[in-house]
């Protein structure tokens, strides 16, 4: 599955599959990460006053503390990528949820893959 952008009202949320961005069990971005990262840079640069939340999530395989730490480090890597591309890092809030907020069942490979994700969200500020 590729990256997905959801736009409802003034809120944008990009859901990026960890498996397309990072090496296995790592917070190191792949050499050719998903092109969605470049689209994400373009999107957030278009709203310079928006505050950006970057959250990491994992499946439930393995130690909970390890999964929470890894999900945070992966979210931090996405924040660093955006910063390298010129997005002000003061705009970021980085969170690692680990396996605490699944969006699919972890009982099968597909569900586990959906749960391993980075969510980048922001609200377009009111112009007034």
Secondary structure, DSSP 8 states (H G I E B T S, - for coil): ---EEEEETTEEEEEEEHHHHB-TT-SSB-TT--THHHHHHHHHHT-TT--EEEEEE--SSS-HHHHHHHHHHHHHHHHHHHHHTT--GGGEEEEEEETSS-SS-TTSHHHHHHHSEEEEEEE-----
